[in-house]
Amino acid sequence: MSVPSPATAPPGQPRKAATAAWIGSALEYYDFFIYGSAAALIFPKVFFDESDPATATLLSLATFGVAYAARPVGALFLGHFGDKLGRKKIMVFTLILMGLSTFLIGCLPTRAQVGSLAPVLLVLCRVLQGISAAGEQASANSMTLEHAPPHRRGFFTSFTLSGTQGGQLLATLAFIPIAALPEDKLLSWGWRIPFFLSIGVAIVGYVIRRKLEETPAFEQQTATEGVVKMPLAFLLRHHWADVLRVVAGALIASVSTIFTVWALAYATSDSVGMSRSSMLWVGALANVVALAAIPLWATLSDRVGRRPVYLIGAVGSAITMFLYLWAISTGNYPLILLLGIIAFGVVYSAANGVWPSFYGEMFSTRVRLSGMAIGTQIGFAVAGFAVTFAAQIAGPDGDDWSSVALFTAALCVPPVIAALSARETHKVPTERLGERTPRPAEERATVTA
């Protein structure tokens, strides 16, 4: 029996795949982002030494980056199995792992209860979160791209990132009432509630994703040429330049981590004095706007190309993040809200909504999940620790916002270079993606039925 090509797949599958990617990513990144809010607002007082608030905050933000350090390692394994076993299996596995590790964080004892063991356990759970996240976006992006109609790949793959923004919105909304609790209740039991909710996240996500069909592109590859024996070796031999482009492009995620974590910690510090709830609302409203902006930018990329839209996001983010951090330094809340929405909700969404198709189209079906997972997760690892670097750059008082803004702008330069050097792929047929020339005999020998 022949396997249908992506072009002849059942009409409802692209939408079903995009919906599963959106919901799964939203649930997955709800778990991931509640950690970011807690790392900025709660964990310095719960898991670290309160006698030195600046150091406690620095260490807490470092644990946020630990997951990003674990992500490249997770990408090596999950990318390998995703290109050998299929996209669906990885999507289900990552969701279960994220839900379990996040629930365990809510169960952890504090520093006051078990001393230095508390931050050690926190780091271990954070590593598990990182491994899970390493395969989540790459598998969901591959799933939606390979199900999508060729002329709408940008739109359908953007649902993964819309889901990510939805998860960030859910995480922010979950913390708004928690952050409003009295200090003693917040630090004793209140902070645990969003983490406990993750067990429901895992159950809902599992039910949704286990019913999703494998992509026709992967099934066709398996039935005809077979899967690659060693996806990583094949990837680095034939797609090393594209992997480097994705690594450089993924540094754009630094804008998200600086906005979500460092800017939140800075705004609520003694030097600025904004309330936790008011700043969480900035993030919430910016994410609401991003939910609408991401598919619009992605749709535009289906018409004019991936590169111009991505460049708008990368260059624009370098400028608008400077303005946003300046607004925080003034303490003018309406200005902070306006520039936060523009910077994160509108401008950053241009790059954020396009990169799933832009990166995924650089690779063939044989190594698409590996290429996206490894390339993005190495870049994201740097982006994750950008928060820690920003905390050091900001000085002993944590208020040198201009240096942090320049640092963020510098991290936007490699994505610009990567985009300018990449091929434009929005009109390339799905089955031709990642192919430059006919494959030689020695390359065909690396695959097996």
C-alpha positions as CSV (number, residue, x, y, z in Angstrom):
1,M,0.0,0.0,0.0
2,S,1.4,3.4,-0.9
3,V,2.0,6.1,1.6
4,P,0.4,9.4,0.8
5,S,2.6,12.4,0.2
6,P,2.2,15.5,2.2
7,A,0.3,17.1,-0.7
8,T,-2.3,14.3,-0.7
9,A,-2.8,13.9,3.0
10,P,-6.4,14.1,4.4
11,P,-7.6,17.8,4.3
12,G,-8.2,17.9,8.1
13,Q,-4.8,16.7,9.2
14,P,-2.9,20.0,8.9
15,R,-5.3,21.8,11.1
16,K,-5.4,18.8,13.5
17,A,-1.6,18.7,13.7
18,A,-1.4,22.5,14.2
19,T,-4.1,22.4,17.0
20,A,-2.2,19.5,18.8
21,A,1.0,21.4,18.5
22,W,-0.6,24.6,19.9
23,I,-2.3,22.9,22.8
24,G,0.7,20.7,23.6
25,S,3.2,23.5,23.4
26,A,1.0,25.8,25.5
27,L,0.7,23.2,28.2
28,E,4.4,22.3,28.0
29,Y,5.6,25.9,28.2
30,Y,3.2,26.8,30.9
31,D,5.4,24.4,33.0
32,F,8.6,25.9,31.7
33,F,7.6,29.5,32.2
34,I,6.2,29.3,35.7
35,Y,9.7,28.4,36.7
36,G,10.9,31.7,35.2
37,S,8.4,33.7,37.2
38,A,9.3,31.8,40.3
39,A,13.0,32.2,39.7
40,A,12.6,36.0,39.5
41,L,10.1,36.5,42.4
42,I,10.2,33.5,44.8
43,F,13.1,31.2,44.7
44,P,15.8,33.7,45.9
45,K,14.0,33.7,49.2
46,V,13.0,30.1,49.3
47,F,16.0,28.1,48.1
48,F,18.9,30.5,48.6
49,D,20.5,32.6,51.3
50,E,18.4,35.6,52.0
51,S,21.2,37.4,53.9
52,D,22.7,38.4,50.5
53,P,19.7,39.2,48.2
54,A,21.8,40.1,45.2
55,T,23.7,36.8,45.2
56,A,20.5,34.9,45.9
57,T,18.8,36.5,42.9
58,L,21.9,35.7,40.7
59,L,21.9,32.1,41.8
60,S,18.2,31.7,41.3
61,L,18.4,33.1,37.8
62,A,21.3,30.8,37.1
63,T,19.1,27.8,37.9
64,F,16.7,29.2,35.2
65,G,19.6,28.9,32.8
66,V,20.5,25.3,33.9
67,A,17.6,23.9,31.8
68,Y,19.0,25.6,28.8
69,A,22.4,24.0,29.4
70,A,20.7,20.6,29.5
71,R,18.7,21.2,26.3
72,P,21.6,20.5,23.8
73,V,22.2,17.2,25.5
74,G,18.5,16.3,25.3
75,A,18.4,17.4,21.7
76,L,21.1,14.9,20.7
77,F,19.1,12.0,22.0
78,L,15.5,13.2,21.2
79,G,16.6,14.4,17.8
80,H,18.1,11.0,17.0
81,F,15.1,9.1,18.1
82,G,12.6,11.6,16.5
83,D,14.2,11.0,13.1
84,K,14.3,7.3,13.6
85,L,11.0,6.5,15.4
86,G,8.8,9.4,14.4
87,R,7.6,12.8,15.5
88,K,4.6,11.6,17.5
89,K,6.5,9.5,20.0
90,I,8.8,12.3,21.0
91,M,5.9,14.8,21.3
92,V,4.2,12.4,23.8
93,F,7.4,11.7,25.8
94,T,8.4,15.3,26.2
95,L,5.0,16.3,27.5
96,I,5.0,13.6,30.2
97,L,8.5,14.4,31.3
98,M,7.8,18.1,31.6
99,G,4.6,17.6,33.6
100,L,6.3,15.2,36.0
101,S,9.4,17.3,36.6
102,T,7.4,20.4,37.2
103,F,5.1,18.7,39.6
104,L,8.1,17.5,41.6
105,I,9.4,21.1,41.9
106,G,6.2,21.9,43.7
107,C,7.0,19.1,46.1
108,L,10.5,20.2,47.0
109,P,11.6,21.0,50.5
110,T,12.9,24.6,51.1
111,R,16.4,25.7,52.2
112,A,15.0,26.3,55.7
113,Q,13.9,22.6,55.8
114,V,16.9,20.7,54.3
115,G,19.6,23.3,53.8
116,S,21.8,23.2,50.7
117,L,20.1,20.0,49.5
118,A,17.1,22.1,48.5
119,P,18.8,24.0,45.6
120,V,20.5,20.8,44.4
121,L,17.1,19.1,44.1
122,L,15.8,22.2,42.4
123,V,18.6,22.0,39.8
124,L,17.9,18.3,39.1
125,C,14.3,19.0,38.4
126,R,15.2,21.9,36.2
127,V,17.6,19.7,34.2
128,L,14.6,17.3,33.5
129,Q,12.6,20.3,32.3
130,G,15.4,21.2,29.9
131,I,15.6,17.7,28.5
132,S,11.9,17.8,27.8
133,A,11.9,21.2,26.2
134,A,14.8,20.1,24.0
135,G,12.5,17.9,21.9
136,E,9.2,19.7,22.3
137,Q,9.4,22.5,19.8
138,A,11.5,20.5,17.2
139,S,9.0,17.6,17.2
140,A,5.9,19.9,17.1
141,N,7.4,22.0,14.4
142,S,8.4,19.0,12.3
143,M,4.9,17.6,12.8
144,T,3.1,20.7,11.6
145,L,5.5,21.5,8.8
146,E,5.2,18.0,7.3
147,H,1.4,18.0,7.5
148,A,1.0,21.6,6.2
149,P,0.1,22.6,2.6
150,P,3.3,23.8,0.9
151,H,2.0,27.3,0.4
152,R,0.9,27.7,4.0
153,R,3.8,26.1,6.0
154,G,4.6,29.4,7.7
155,F,1.1,29.8,9.0
156,F,0.6,26.3,10.3
157,T,4.1,26.0,11.9
158,S,3.5,29.2,13.7
159,F,0.9,27.5,15.9
160,T,3.8,25.9,17.8
161,L,5.1,29.3,18.8
162,S,1.6,30.7,19.4
163,G,1.2,27.7,21.8
164,T,4.5,28.7,23.5
165,Q,3.2,32.2,24.0
166,G,-0.1,30.8,25.2
167,G,1.8,28.8,27.8
168,Q,3.7,31.9,28.9
169,L,0.4,33.7,29.2
170,L,-1.1,30.9,31.3
171,A,2.0,30.9,33.5
172,T,1.8,34.7,34.0
173,L,-1.9,34.6,34.8
174,A,-1.3,31.7,37.2
175,F,1.2,33.8,39.1
176,I,-0.7,37.1,39.2
177,P,-3.1,35.9,42.1
178,I,-0.3,34.0,43.7
179,A,2.0,37.0,43.7
180,A,-0.7,39.0,45.4
181,L,-0.8,36.7,48.4
182,P,0.7,38.0,51.7
183,E,4.4,37.4,51.9
184,D,4.3,34.6,54.5
185,K,1.7,32.6,52.6
186,L,3.4,33.2,49.3
187,L,6.7,31.8,50.5
188,S,5.3,28.9,52.5
189,W,2.7,27.3,50.2
190,G,1.3,29.7,47.6
191,W,4.2,29.4,45.2
192,R,3.7,25.6,44.9
193,I,0.2,25.8,43.5
194,P,1.1,26.6,39.8
195,F,3.6,23.7,39.9
196,F,1.1,21.2,41.2
197,L,-1.3,22.1,38.4
198,S,1.2,20.6,35.9
199,I,0.0,17.1,36.6
200,G,-3.3,18.0,35.0
201,V,-1.2,19.6,32.2
202,A,0.5,16.3,31.5
203,I,-2.8,14.3,31.4
204,V,-4.6,16.7,29.1
205,G,-1.6,16.9,26.7
206,Y,-1.2,13.1,26.6
207,V,-4.8,12.6,25.6
208,I,-4.5,15.1,22.8
209,R,-1.2,14.0,21.4
210,R,-1.6,10.2,21.5
211,K,-4.5,10.5,19.0
212,L,-2.4,12.4,16.4
213,E,-1.3,10.6,13.3
214,E,2.4,10.4,12.2
215,T,3.3,12.8,9.3
216,P,2.9,11.5,5.7
217,A,6.4,12.8,4.9
218,F,8.0,10.7,7.6
219,E,5.9,7.6,6.7
220,Q,6.8,8.0,3.0
221,Q,10.5,8.4,3.9
222,T,10.3,5.2,6.0
223,A,8.5,3.2,3.4
224,T,10.7,4.2,0.5
225,E,14.3,5.1,1.3
226,G,14.2,4.2,4.9
227,V,15.4,6.2,7.9
228,V,19.0,7.4,8.4
229,K,21.0,5.0,10.6
230,M,22.9,7.8,12.3
231,P,20.9,11.0,12.0
232,L,23.5,13.1,13.8
233,A,26.4,12.0,11.6
234,F,24.4,12.5,8.5
235,L,23.3,16.0,9.7
236,L,26.8,17.2,10.5
237,R,28.2,15.8,7.2
238,H,25.6,17.3,4.9
239,H,23.8,20.1,6.8
240,W,26.5,21.6,9.1
241,A,26.2,25.1,7.6
242,D,22.5,25.1,8.2
243,V,23.0,23.8,11.8
244,L,25.3,26.8,12.4
245,R,22.7,29.2,11.0
246,V,20.0,27.8,13.3
247,V,22.4,28.1,16.3
248,A,23.0,31.7,15.5
249,G,19.4,32.4,14.7
250,A,18.2,30.8,18.0
251,L,20.1,33.5,19.9
252,I,17.1,35.7,19.2
253,A,15.4,33.9,22.1
254,S,17.6,36.0,24.4
255,V,15.0,38.8,23.8
256,S,12.4,36.6,25.4
257,T,14.4,35.5,28.4
258,I,15.6,39.1,29.1
259,F,12.0,40.4,28.8
260,T,10.4,37.6,30.8
261,V,12.9,37.1,33.7
262,W,15.6,39.8,34.0
263,A,13.3,42.8,33.2
264,L,10.8,41.4,35.7
265,A,13.4,41.1,38.5
266,Y,14.8,44.6,37.7
267,A,11.3,46.3,37.6
268,T,10.4,44.8,41.0
269,S,13.7,45.5,42.7
270,D,14.2,48.3,45.2
271,S,15.8,50.5,42.6
272,V,12.6,50.8,40.6
273,G,9.9,49.6,43.0
274,M,7.2,48.3,40.6
275,S,4.7,45.8,42.1
276,R,4.9,42.2,41.1
277,S,1.3,42.1,39.9
278,S,1.6,45.2,37.7
279,M,4.7,43.8,35.9
280,L,3.1,40.4,35.5
281,W,0.2,42.1,33.7
282,V,2.7,43.7,31.3
283,G,3.8,40.2,30.3
284,A,0.3,38.9,30.2
285,L,-1.0,41.6,27.8
286,A,2.1,41.4,25.6
287,N,1.5,37.7,25.2
288,V,-2.2,38.3,24.3
289,V,-1.0,40.6,21.5
290,A,1.6,38.1,20.5
291,L,-1.0,35.4,20.1
292,A,-2.6,37.5,17.4
293,A,0.6,38.8,15.9
294,I,2.5,35.5,15.4
295,P,0.1,34.0,12.9
296,L,-0.2,37.3,11.0
297,W,3.6,37.6,10.7
298,A,3.8,33.9,9.6
299,T,1.1,34.4,7.0
300,L,3.0,37.4,5.6
301,S,6.1,35.2,5.4
302,D,4.1,32.7,3.2
303,R,3.7,35.6,0.7
304,V,6.9,37.6,0.9
305,G,9.4,35.1,2.3
306,R,10.8,34.0,5.6
307,R,13.9,36.2,5.6
308,P,12.4,39.7,5.4
309,V,9.9,39.0,8.2
310,Y,12.5,37.4,10.4
311,L,14.9,40.4,9.9
312,I,12.1,42.8,10.9
313,G,11.9,40.9,14.2
314,A,15.6,40.6,14.9
315,V,16.6,44.2,14.1
316,G,13.4,45.6,15.6
317,S,13.9,43.7,18.8
318,A,17.4,45.2,19.3
319,I,15.8,48.6,19.2
320,T,12.6,48.1,21.1
321,M,14.1,46.2,24.0
322,F,16.4,49.2,24.6
323,L,13.3,51.4,24.8
324,Y,11.4,49.0,27.0
325,L,14.3,48.7,29.6
326,W,14.6,52.5,29.5
327,A,10.9,52.8,30.2
328,I,11.3,50.5,33.3
329,S,14.0,52.8,34.6
330,T,11.6,55.7,34.5
331,G,9.0,53.9,36.6
332,N,6.3,55.2,34.3
333,Y,3.8,52.3,34.2
334,P,1.7,53.4,31.2
335,L,5.0,53.8,29.2
336,I,6.3,50.4,30.4
337,L,3.0,48.8,29.4
338,L,3.0,50.4,25.9
339,L,6.6,49.6,25.1
340,G,6.4,46.1,26.6
341,I,3.5,45.3,24.2
342,I,5.3,46.8,21.2
343,A,8.6,45.1,21.9
344,F,7.5,41.7,22.9
345,G,4.0,41.4,21.6
346,V,4.5,42.9,18.1
347,V,8.1,43.2,17.1
348,Y,9.6,40.1,18.6
349,S,6.7,38.1,17.3
350,A,7.9,38.7,13.7
351,A,11.0,36.5,14.3
352,N,9.3,34.3,16.8
353,G,6.4,33.4,14.4
354,V,8.6,32.7,11.4
355,W,11.6,30.7,12.8
356,P,9.6,27.4,13.0
357,S,9.2,27.3,9.2
358,F,12.4,29.2,8.5
359,Y,14.6,26.7,10.4
360,G,12.6,23.6,9.5
361,E,12.7,24.3,5.8
362,M,16.5,24.2,5.9
363,F,16.5,20.4,6.4
364,S,15.1,17.4,4.6
365,T,12.7,15.0,6.3
366,R,15.5,12.6,7.1
367,V,17.1,14.9,9.6
368,R,14.6,17.7,10.1
369,L,13.9,17.0,13.8
370,S,17.6,16.5,14.6
371,G,18.6,19.6,12.8
372,M,16.0,21.8,14.5
373,A,16.5,20.3,17.9
374,I,20.3,20.5,18.0
375,G,20.6,23.9,16.3
376,T,17.9,25.6,18.3
377,Q,18.9,24.1,21.7
378,I,22.5,25.1,21.4
379,G,21.4,28.7,20.6
380,F,18.7,28.6,23.3
381,A,21.3,27.4,25.9
382,V,23.2,30.7,25.4
383,A,19.8,32.6,25.5
384,G,19.0,30.9,28.8
385,F,22.1,32.1,30.5
386,A,21.7,35.5,29.0
387,V,19.6,36.2,32.1
388,T,22.6,35.3,34.4
389,F,25.0,37.4,32.3
390,A,22.5,40.3,32.4
391,A,22.4,40.1,36.2
392,Q,26.1,40.5,36.3
393,I,26.3,43.2,33.7
394,A,23.7,45.2,35.6
395,G,26.2,45.8,38.4
396,P,26.1,45.3,42.1
397,D,22.9,47.2,42.5
398,G,21.3,45.5,39.5
399,D,20.2,48.8,37.9
400,D,22.5,49.3,34.9
401,W,19.7,48.7,32.4
402,S,21.6,50.4,29.5
403,S,24.4,47.8,29.6
404,V,21.8,45.0,29.6
405,A,20.1,46.7,26.6
406,L,23.3,46.8,24.6
407,F,24.0,43.2,25.6
408,T,20.6,42.2,24.3
409,A,21.2,44.1,21.0
410,A,24.5,42.4,20.5
411,L,22.8,39.0,20.8
412,C,20.5,40.1,18.0
413,V,23.4,40.5,15.6
414,P,24.1,36.7,14.9
415,P,20.5,36.1,14.0
416,V,20.6,38.9,11.5
417,I,23.8,37.4,9.9
418,A,22.2,33.9,9.9
419,A,19.1,35.2,8.1
420,L,21.0,37.2,5.5
421,S,23.1,34.1,4.6
422,A,20.2,31.6,4.5
423,R,18.3,30.5,1.4
424,E,14.8,31.7,0.9
425,T,12.6,28.6,1.0
426,H,8.9,29.7,1.2
427,K,8.2,28.5,-2.3
428,V,10.2,25.3,-2.3
429,P,8.0,22.1,-2.5
430,T,8.0,20.2,0.8
431,E,9.6,17.1,-0.7
432,R,12.5,19.2,-2.0
433,L,13.3,21.0,1.2
434,G,16.9,20.5,2.3
435,E,18.0,19.2,-1.0
436,R,20.6,21.2,-3.1
437,T,21.8,18.5,-5.5
438,P,20.9,14.8,-6.2
439,R,22.3,12.6,-3.5
440,P,25.5,10.7,-4.4
441,A,25.8,6.9,-4.0
442,E,27.7,7.1,-0.7
443,E,25.0,9.2,0.8
444,R,22.3,6.7,-0.2
445,A,24.3,4.0,1.6
446,T,23.8,5.8,4.9
447,V,20.1,5.0,5.0
448,T,18.4,1.8,5.8
449,A,14.9,0.4,5.4
